[in-house]
C-alpha cells in the first residue's frame, strides 16, 4: 500500500534550525532541497509544515522516491 502525504507528514524528519543574521534558516535534512528562512522563532513550526507539505506533494505528483527519516527501522 502506498503512503499518502499525511503518512509522510507524520514521520519524524530531522529538522535543522540555523541562526542566520537575525533570521532562522530551516532545512529538513532527509528531503533534499527542502529549505526555507523565517524572520521570527515563532514562525518556524508553520514554515516547517508548509515546506514539508509542498516538497512531499511535488514528490508524490512526480513519482519521485521519498526518503524515510534517519534512524527509522527499515523493512525488507
ABEGO torsion letter per residue (X at the ends): XBBBAAAAAABBBBBBBBBBGGBBBBBBAABBGBBBBBABAAAAAAAAAAAAAAAAAAAAAAGBBBBBBBGBBBBX
